[in-house]
Amino acid sequence: MDFIDFARGHGLMLDHALPDGRWHRVKTEDKPKKKNGAYIWDGTRGSVRNWATMENFSTYRVDGTINRTVQRVDLVRIQTERDREVTKRANAARAAGLALSKAKMTPHPYLARKGFPEAVGMVLEGNLLIPMRDCKTNELLSLQRISEGGEKLFLPGGRTKGAVFVLGKKNYLKSDHLRYLCEGYATGLSIMEAVNTIHQQAEVWVCFSAGNLAYVADRIGGNRLVVADHDASGTGQKAAEATGLPWVMSPIEGEDANDWHQRAGIWELARALRKNWF
């Protein structure tokens, strides 16, 4: 019996388990409309609980050992770690809100270097601030700070999974128009400039990383096109392919859409985007 079968045997509706050592809420057979079950799995051992049918946690190891009750010390540790994670995320969200409230709309050297000398952004203490919001709820989660030299940092403890910044937002979560998905903010600005050049009504969803792009793409609707970074490692292309969506990428290795824009001009980028829609 593997861990998936073990979890299903306790009524959890589980097709795959993330081996990250963190708790995940899932639906159960008895209450399929609610996430009334939970599991934690690190690749070698895990625990499950169905709150409707189980009084305690049940644990599993790859050697087949099954313990029906987690020791109290383990429960305390698990809850403590869970509370600590929640606190870190809440603190990051508060810090993001406070920083954004103090920021001023002004030009920034990073924007100028990326081909937008007249653009303004939210700037605080020399850093360009990019809000990071939940792709489903629009809740502020954290922010990305970009220094004048281009160094990018996230707030410690802030949630990045499922976080986005949307350019050209008309009606959040309405899914009957075009949506471009990309990794970086400057990349998003170039895509938005190209979209405006060909007079499209579209949004650009900045996802901050290739892995998160693939995660977000699976959770939003609309007509979606991925604009991938042409990494030497192939990471951007692999993420684009993983979405199952149409995608476009600069023909030059090492370039993202902003590099493409600055090298070849906005019209070449615009034509490449338009070609993949029509």
N, C-alpha and C positions, 0 to 999 in steps of 0.2 A: 504494500500500500504506500503510495507516495503522498506528499503533503496535500495536493489538490483533492485526492480521493478522501483523505482524512477530513479535510474541511467540509467537503460535500456530505460526508457521512454524518456531520453534525448540522446539516441543513443549510450551510452557507452556499450561496450561488456564486461560485468562483471558477473562472476558466484559466486564469494564470495568477501567480502570486509574485509580488515584487520582493526580491530578496534584499531589502534595505534595512531590515531590523527596526521598522517603524510600524505602528498600528495603522490599519486601514479599515474603514467601515464598509460593509458590503450588504447587499440584500440577502434575504433568507427565503427558503421555500415556503415557510408558513406565513411570512409577511413580505411578499415580493415588492410592495410599494414603498417599503421603508428599509433603511439600512440598519437593520436590527441585529446584524452580526458584525464581528470584527476578527481580524487575524493579524499576527505579526510573524514574520518569517525572515531568517537571515541566510538561508541556503542550506543550513544543517539542522536547525531546530526552529520550532515555531509553536504558537499557541492560538487557539480559536475559542470563540464563545458566541453562542446564540442566546441573547438575553431573554428570549421567550421560552426556551426549552431547557436551558442549562443553569444550574445554580453556581457553578464555578467554571474556571477556565480549564481547558484540556490541552495538554502539550504533546508535541511530537518531535522525534529525532529521526534522522535519516537511517540510523541503525535499527529502526523499528520500535524503539522504546516509546511507550505511550504512558504518560502520567495523567490521571484524571483531574488532579487538582494542582494548581500552581502554588508553590510555597508562599506564605504571606509576605516574606521578605521580597520575593520576586514581584508580587503585586504592588508593593509599596514603591519599589524601584521603577517599575513600568509607569505607574501613575505619576511619579516624580518627574521622570523624563518627559512624559507627555505634557505635564503642567509647565515644565521649563520651556518646551518648544512653543507652546501656546503663548507664554509670556514674552518670549523673544520676538515672535511675530507681531504681537500687539504693540510692543515697544517700537519696533521698526515702523509700523504703520503710523503710530503717533508722531514719531520723529520725522517721518516723511511729510505729514500734514503740517507740522510746525515749520519745517524748512521751506515748504512751498508757500506758506503764508508770509514768510519774510522775503522771499525772492522778488527780484525786480525784472521786468521785461526789458531786456537790453541786448545789443549785439554781443557776440562772443568770438574770440579768436578761433575757436574750433570750427564754428560755422563758416567763418570767412575762409579758412583753409580748405573746407570741404566744398567750396564753390558758392556759398551763400553769404556774401559780405553784407548785404542789406537785411538779412533775416535777424529776428530777435528771438530770444528764448528766456526762460526763467533762470536767472543767475543769482547765486548767493556765494559770497566769499570767493569769487573767482571761478566757481564751478557751475557748469551748465547742468540744470536739474531736469531729468526726464521722469515724469510720474509713471509708476507701474501699477496697473489696475487689473483686477480679476476679469478674465475674458468672458465670463458669464454674467457676473453681477455688477461690474464696473466699480466695485469696492477698491479703494486705495489700499495697496498692499505694502509698497515700498517705493524707492526711487533709485535711479541710476545717476551717479555723479560723473561728469566728464570734465576733466581739468583742461586748462588752456593748452597743455601739451598733448591732450588726447587720451590720457589715462582714464580708464573706465572702472568705477567701483560701485558695488551695490551696498546698501546699508546692512550691517551685520545682523543676522537673524531674520532678515526679511524674506518673505516667500517670493520665489521667482517662478516656480512652476505654475503655469497658467496665467502669468502676468503679461500684459500687453500695453502698448501706447498706440492709440488710434489717431491717424491723421485724416482729415477730410470727413470727420464723423458727421453724418446727417441725422440718422435715427438709430441710436445704439441698439444692436441686436436685431434690427430689421434685416431680413435675409434675401431681399429681392433685387440687390444691386451688386456691383462688382467689388470684390475684395482682393487686394494684393497682400500677400504675407511675405515678410522679410525678417532679417535678423537685427540689423543695426539702425540707429536713429538717422544718421546721415544717409544711409541707403534708402530709408523711407522718405526722406526729403527729396532725394533725386527721383524716386518713383512718383511722388506726388507732383513734382514739377513736370515730369513727362506726361502724367495723366492730364494735368491742366493744359498742356500743350496741344493735346489731341481732343480736348473738350469732353473728356469722359466724366461721368458722375460715378465716382468710386471712392473707396476707403483704402488706406494703407495701414496694415496692422504690423507694428514693430514688435517682434517677439523676443528680442535680446539674445537668443542663442539658437543654434540649429536644432538641438534636442527639444527645446520648448516650442519651436515653430511646429514641429511634427505633432506635439501634444495639443497645441491650440487648434491646429487645422482640423483635428478630429472632433473638436468640440464646438465649432461654430458652423453656421450654415452659410447660404449665399453662393454666388458664383465666385469661386476662389481660384487664384493663380499664385503660385509660389515663385518668387524671384530669389533664386539661390545664390549664395556666395560661391565663387569658383575657387575653392580651397585646393591647395596642392594635395592635401590628405584625402580629398573627396568627401569630406564631412557634409558640406552644404548640399551636394548633389544627392548623397545618400538620404539625407533628411527629406529633401524634396520628393524623391522617389517613394519614400516610405509613406508619404501622405496619400498617394494614389491620385493626386491632382495634376493638372497640367502645370508645367514649370518652364521657366526661362532662365538662362545664365549667361554671363559674359563669355565670349569665346576665348578670352585671355586668362590663363591660369593666374591666380593671385588677386583677381579683381572681384569686387562686389559691384552693385549697380551704381554706387557713387563714383567709384574709380572709372567705370565704363562711361558714365556721364561726362566726367572731367576729361577723359582721354578723347572720346569720339564725338562729344556734343549731345545735347538733350534730344535732338531729333532722331539720332540712331537708337537711343534707348527707347524713345517713344514708339518708333516703328517696330522694334522687337516686341514690345508689350502688346501693341495693337495686333500684330501678326498672330499672336497666340490666343486672341479672343475671336478673331474673324476668319 
